[in-house]
């Protein structure tokens, strides 16, 4: 299989398909089968050209090693598409005779499409372009790749699917629509590289940039291959052209096509995105510019599951080290359990604030109160603070916990203890306006700040809230 032949097949089949469509062959029982065969020639010559491009470009891509033999797998897939093309050609000749189409008696020999390239390469003498800062360039590309990597998680998950699950994935994450959208985004990223990085001094100063470009390109071409495979499956395998008695059987068995799609294309998309993600994170670490921000503590129950998980996913997305500082103690922001631990200090601050507010407002008059009298005092204080927007009440009517109280304690101490229990049980919360600091890579801090401004993905009552589009990768 050679590129000149695939290029000629692609060009000729595309022209014939347009001619057939102009005369309505798609909706004609006599001609729809021939039109379907023409489409197959177009799809599989296009796929073959993509695979040949990958095969010839591999030395320039400088791909990182993966656990599969990509060259062997590519050659096997090329053999598969060549078989389909040969089968399609035979069927087209049969159909042409049935339709009375003239078949040229002479056939062009293989040497007519030979691809004999002269050895060697042209000298590299173009002047290297200068750019402002290499770090900004690296940051732009690696961040964009990491965002696309997060966006493609649903497609990459299909690489772990069992054969019995293939059809389900085609209806969801591996649909033609989904693949075409992702293909376009990786193509845009490749264009971004070629416009702003290719031929600049950045490529010379950071040798990982060409490696990243190779991974962007191979993923783009694999996505294009996947789109063509899925298009043919959806349009011509699972949906025959018509139900006329003389329609031909699909050129390729659906199971065989899905096997190639999942085991070769989707699997290698996942593998090369995975290793390029790690490369991007290592590159970002080298160019990290450390800073710090001060943001409010999540208003609903501090760093509980949702905000802690979102912060952790955000930090892990970039791979940079970020610490949270609270009361002179540092917490690893990449670990949700570390952030959970900070709630001990946050709740202690809230209890102190609550006790001070009760005293400042004079809400407890020292007297001997027992039993239900204390309960009434507590309810009165809670409602008073809630009415002044200093306290959030999550339970109405408020049920006070039963338990022993310190008999020797003053009424104020008993009230403060009861309020602390309500706070610990999540029945109430306070508007203490607490803040914390994050220290680390400024790019990561910018997203943490945006997350904090968005309420950490929830409202004041813990309900799920939408995130800004820039943080969409956190929801995937």
N, C-alpha and C positions, 0 to 999 in steps of 0.2 A: 504494500500500500504506500503510495507516494503523494505528496502534496499537489503537484500539477494535475494529476488525475482527479483527486478529490475536488480541487478548485473547479475543474471543468464540469464535473458531475453536478456540483452545487449550482453553478451558473446556469447550466442547461435545464436542470430540473426546476429551478425557480422560474425561468422563463416559460417553460411548458405549463407549469401550474397556473401562472397568471393568465395564459391563453385559455386554458380549460375553464378557469373561473369566469373569464369574460363571457363565455358562452353558456354558463350555468351547468357545467359538468357535475358539480357537487350534488345537484338535486336531480340528476338524471340516472335512472337505474342502469342504463346501458353503459354510461361513461363514468359513474362515480367510483367504480372499482379501479379503473385506469388512473383516475385522479388521485385515489388513495395511494396507489403504487408510486406515483410521481412524488407525492408528499413524503413517502418513506425514503425515496432516493435523496430528496432534499435534506431531510432530517439527519439521516445516517451519514451522508457525505459531509454535512456540516459538523456533526459530532466527530467524525474521523479526522477532519481537518484540525479541530480543537485538540484532539489527542495527539496528533502528529506535532502540532505546535508545542505542546507540553513536552513531548519526547525529545524534540530537537533543542528545546530551550533549557532543559534540566541543568546542563553544566553552568549556564549563566545565572540560574536562579540561586545557586548556593544554598540549597535547602538544608535545614538542620535534620539530623538523622531521626527517623521514626521507627516504630517497631515492625512495620511492614516493608516488603520489597516493592517500592513504588514503581521502579522501572519494569519489573516483571509483571506487576499487576496492570500497568499501562499497556504493555505488549499484549497481554491476554485480552484486554478489553478491545484493543484494536483488531485482534483476530475475530472477536465476536461481531464487531460492526462490519468487518469485511465480509463475513459469512452472510449477514443480513443483506448487504448490498448485492452480493452475487445472487442470492435468492430473489431479491427484488427485480434484478435485471432479467432473470429467467422468466419470472412471472409477467414482466412487462412485454417481453417478446411474444409470449403466448397470447396475452390480451390484445396486443397489436394485430396479430393474425386474425383473432376473432372479430375485431373492429374493422378489418380491412385496411389497416394502415400499412403503407409500404415500409419494408425493412431493408435498409441498404445491404446489398450482397457482400460488400467489402467491409472488413472491420479494421480499425486502426490498430496497429501493433503497439505493444507495450512501450517500445522505444520512443514512440511519439510523445510520451509523457515522462520521459526519463528525467531524473533530478540528479545531475552530476555536478557537484559543487567543487570549485577549485580550492585547493588547500590554502591555509593562511588567513590573515585578517588585515584590514586596512589599519594604518597607523592612527593612533589617537592623538590628534593635534589640535582639536578645538580648544579655545581658551576657557579655562575654568572660571565660572561665574562666582562672584563674591556675594555673600549674604550677610545680614547684620549680625546675627548670633546663631551659632550652631544649636545651642540649647533650646531656643525657641522653636527651631525647625524640628528637632527630635521630639520635643514635647507635643507639638501639633500632630505629628504623624502617629506617635505611639498612643496618645490619648484617643485619637480617632479610631485606631485599630482596636483598642481595648473596648471602646463603646460598641463597635461592630461585632466583636467577639461575644459580648454580652447579649447583643440583639439576636445573634444566631444560635443561642443555646437550644432553642426548640428544634432547629434543624439538626444540630449536632447530636442531640439525644436520640435521633433516629438511627444513628450508627450502632446503638446498643440494642436495637429492636430484634425480636425473633421473627423468622420468616412469616409466621402466622399473624404478626402484627403489621406487616408491611402495608397492607391495604388501608389500615386505619390511619397510619402516618401520612399516606398520600391524600387522605381527605382533610388532614389538618396541617401539620408543620411542613410537609414535603409536597405541598400542592404546587402547581405551576405558578400560581399567583404569588405565593410566598417566596419561592425560589427566584422568580424574575425580579422581585423587589430587592432581595438581598444581593443578587448578581449586579444590579444597577449601583447599589451602594458601594460594593467593592470595586466596581469599575471607576466610580467617582474618586475613591481613595487612591487608586492607581494613577488616575489623571492628576490628582493633587500632588502626588510624589513627582511625577514627570514634569509638572509645571514649575514647582518651587524647589525641588531638591536635585533632580537629575542634572548632571553637569556642573554642580556647584562644589565649592571647597568643603562643604559639609560631608560629602561622600568620602572625601579623602581623610578628613579629620575623625570621622566615626565610621569605621568599616562595617559596623552592624547595620547601617542604613541600607546598603545594597542587599543584605540578607533579608531585611524586612520587606524590601520591595519584591524580592523573589517570592516570598510567602504570600504577599498581597496578590501577585499576579497568578500564582498557581491556584489559589483559592478562587479567584475570579473565573479562570478558565474551567475549573472543575464545576463551579456553580452554573456556568453557561452550559456545560455538558449535561448536568443534572436537569436543567430546565428543558433542554431538547428531549431528553429521555422521557421525562414526565409528560411533556406535551404529546409525544407520540403515544404514550400509554393511555393517556386520558382521551385523546381524540381518535386513535385508530386501533387500539387493542381492546380496551374496555367498552368502547363505543364504536361498533362497526358502522361503515358508511350507510348501509341500508339493509333491508331484509329480503332483497330479491334472491331467488333461488340460485342464480349463478354467481353470487358474490364470492370472492375468494376468502379463504381463511386468513387470519392475521399472519403477517410475515414472520413475526417473532412471538414466541409463547410469552404470555404475560409474566409467568413465574421467572423465566430466564431473564427478562428485561429488568424486573424488580431486583433480582439477585445482583445483577451488574450495577444497577443504580445504588443499592444500599451497601454492598460489600466493597465496591471499588470507589465510587464517586463520593457518597456521603461519608464513608469511613475516612477517606483521605482528607476530605474537607475538615473533618473534626480533628484529625491528627495534626495537620499543619496549622490550624488555628490555635490548638493547644500549645504547641511548642513556640509559636510566635508570640502568644500571650506572655509566656515566661520571659522571652527575649525583650519584649516591650517593658516589662516591669523592671528588669535589670537595667535597661537603658534609662528609664525614668529615675531610678535610684541614683545613678551617676550624675544626673543633672538636677537633682532635687534642690530647690531653694527653700530653706527652712524659715517658717514664720509662726505666728500664733494668732488665734482669734479668741474672743470672749463671746459666748452665746448663752442664751437662757437654758436652764434645765427644763426638760420636757414637763409641761404643766400637769399632765395626768400621770400621777404615781411615779414620777422621775424616770430613771432609766430601766423601765420594765422591758418586756419581751420585744414589742414592736420597735421602739426607737433604738434599742441596743442592737437588734438584729440588722436594722437598716444602716446604722453607722458602721457596724462590722463589715457588711457587704460592700459598703462604699469604700472603706479602707482597703479591703482585699481586692477590690476591682482594680485599684491602681498599684497595689503591691508595695506601697511606701510605708515606712514606719510612722505611726501617729500615736501620740500619747494624750491622754486627758488628765488635766491637773485639777484637783479639788482638795482644798484644805491642805496644801503642801504634800499631797500624796499623788503619785502618778499611776495611771491605769492604761493598759494596752488596749487601744481603741479597736483593734482587729478581733478582740475576743469578747463576745457578748457576756460571758460569765464575769469577766473583769469589770465591765460596766455595771452589771447587776450589783456587784459588791459595793459600788459607789453609793448605792441607795441607802446604805447604813448611815453614812455621813449626811446625806440629803435629808433623810427622815429625822435624824437628830437635830439638824438645823430647823426643820419645820416644827418639831416639838418645842424647841426653845423659843421660836418666834411666836408660836401659838400661846405658850404660857405668858410671854411678855405682853402680848396683845390683850389677853384676858385681864392681866393686872393693870395695864395702861388705861383700859376703858372702864376699870372698876366694876366688872361684871359679876364679881363674887363679893358678897358682904359676909364678913366673918360671923358665923353663927353655928350652933350645933345642929347640923342637918343629918338625918339618917334616912335610910331606905328610899321610899318613893320621893321624899323631899329633895334628895340629891339628884334623882333622875329628872325631876321637874326643873331643877336649876340647870342641869346640863342641857336639856332640850331648849330651854330659854336662851342659853348662851349660844348654842349652835345656830338657832334661828336668827338671833341678833347679828352674829358675825356674817351669816349668809346674806342677810338683808343689807348689810353694808359692803357686800362684794369682797369680803376678806376670806371667805370660806366657800367651798363648793360642796354641796350636799348631794351624794350619790344615791341615797336611800330615803324614800319617803313612803309611809311614815317611818321615822327613824327608830330602829330597834336597838336598844342599849344592851351591851353584852352583860351576861350575869357572871359574877365572880366575886371572890372575897376582896374587900377593900381594907386598906391599912387603918385599923381602928384608932391608932394613936396619931394619925395624920390630921392636919388641919383641913378645913373644908376646901380651901384653895388647892391644897395638894391632892385631895381626892378628885376634885374637878379636873385638874391637869392630868392626873393618871387616867381618868376615864376618857378624856379627849385624846390622849396619846393612844389608847386602845382603839378608839374609833378610827384614828388616822392609820394605825397599823393594819386594821382589818379592811381598809379601803372604803369605809362608809362615808368618810369625809376627806377633803383635801384642802390645802390652804394656798392662797395666792401670796407666796413669800417672795416672789421675784428673785429667785436664786439664779446664779450664773456659774458657769464653769469655763475652763480654758482648754483649747486643743492646740497641740504643738506638733508641727511636722511640715510636710511638703505643702507649699502654698496652693498648688493645684487641687490637692485633696481637701485642704481647709476651705477653699472656695465652695466646694460642693457640700461640705458639712454646714457651712453658714447658710447656704440655700436650703438645705434640709431643715435646719433650725427655724428659719423664717417661714417654712411651710408647716410648722407644728410637728415636725418629726413624723409626718404621715398620719396624724390623728388630730381630732379636735379635743376640746377641754374635757370631754366626757369619754375619751378613749375610743371613739368611733373612727373607722377608717376614713382618711381624707386623701384627696388626689395629690399627687406629687407633680412638680413642674416637669415639663417635657425634657429638660436637660438631665433630669434624674430618672428618666424612664427605665434605664438599665436596672434600677433597683427592684422594679416590679417584675422583671422577667425571670 
